[in-house]
Amino acid sequence: MVLGIVRASTQRYNEHTFFSLILVCWAADVHKSDESNKYKHLRQAAERATQKQPDEIHLIRAPNHQWTNPAAIEPYTTALHAHGFADAGIFTVDVLPVALQFLLKESERMYAVIYEHPKAGIWINFVVLFKDGSSITFTNTRDRGMEKRPGHPTVHVAGAAAGQLYSIAVAQCPRQPRKVLTPESLVTEFEKAWADGIRWRKSRGGISVAEVASVALSRSGQPVRVLRPERIHYIAEQEGKPEAELKNVLRRIFESYSGVTKAYLVSVKYDESPQIWVALCLMSASREMKMLHAIRSIFKSLFRKGNDLDIMFVGDSEAARIEAVCKPFFQCPSE
């Protein structure tokens, strides 16, 4: 079973509208036989990727580090200083080609990390550690489908500026007791988080075939992810005046595409992220890009900037899960 998601977005953090395709259980389709060449290549790539992950890392203080692209680093540090963050050190990593800068806002018990990697580029994370040992990370990188360690969700806001991402972190961070942080403790916490994450990943068999497929398909900026269906949580039917208008227009579109048999508009969460998305879930024999582009265009014309819609193609098992919380707003008369 393949369940695909397209994200149509009216949000623009840059000059390009975000539009992503997510394939759920795509790897399961190629695993029809262990002799499948495609599956074998993915499995081998997963094994190599797991072996490359060091069990531990150690930060090396580098106060005189020269950034490769200081002009890209400066807007981050300027914005963070304006929001009350203080410098907490620049470091390199002993076994990885990455440099990073910590900035700490002790009053909020939140820290930021600016990363520079020769291939991945420059990005920023905001991190909060909780007293119960859990954490949450807010990042402006794209979600490429890597699974998150339980109790440590990551919220992706691709392309967000530092100030935008900080506002989202403040608004969405769970209200629970936070761990006290100091510039000295950040190094220990960071190294521990890496070791704990690698131990968890290797304890479950290492990087999975689905994760490797997701990273491969999203290479070179392609807006694609691969997810297991267990990572999707259906919450309730999405209702309201604009949603009713959207459903009415979509019914007319689906009537012109004979492959669509059922359609649902439902709110969803992914993994343990606090973000709630709206998903258009389709049972359909047709996955024409022309139809997807029509849906995206209609959505953008009806909703204001900052709204997103995921479009999923679902099979019988996923439809049953959805119908536990949401009835179809469109159903082909022959069904």
C-alpha angles and dihedrals in degrees: 000000000000120000114188129195127197117191116212111191137184091193117106121190087162135010095288127078110235112246120168139178119211122192115199117204091355088142090057090061093059091046093077087118133010085230092062106123092215093052093045092053092049092047092050091048090050091052092049092048091051093049091052093058110098115225090224139019131197125206119227117205110239110178092165096048114144112220115224090222108023091167089065093045096051098069089054095051092043092052093045093050089050089055093052102264118143127210112263102178145294118250144176124210120242097224104022131067095236136110123201141184124210122212120182135201101194095183090063096033089232129126135196129213124202112200132197118190125173092232107020093046126209127332142152136229131192113206134191121188119203129213092242090063097259126115144186129218129199115198138175092217123106118262104247096182104264111151118246125231110253111264092022109081124177123214112209120206101172115218096359119156117240094257093048093049092047091053090052091048092052092048099044104034111115116254101241135117112293128214117249111250133200131179088255096050094051092074093051093045093048094050091046093050090054094049093046092048094050092046090053093047094049092045089063094050100278129269108352130233089245091054092049090049090050094051092045094050092047094051118128092023097300106159096231134126137177119214137177112237090239087069092064119081118192112211113175145319112289108235138171141103097288090043090053090053091048091051092051092053092044092052089060091049093050092049087062093051109064094197096070111093103166137010131193133185107207139160114240143181128208121220110320096322115134090221116111118208131188115234131196103208118198133191099204141149087205125071099174115168087217089064092046092051090049090053092048092050093050091048093051091049093053104040132060125244113290099041124117135196126195116207115206131186108213138187130214096282094051091044089056090053091049094048089058087073106014136039121217115263090200128038127171109244091235092060 
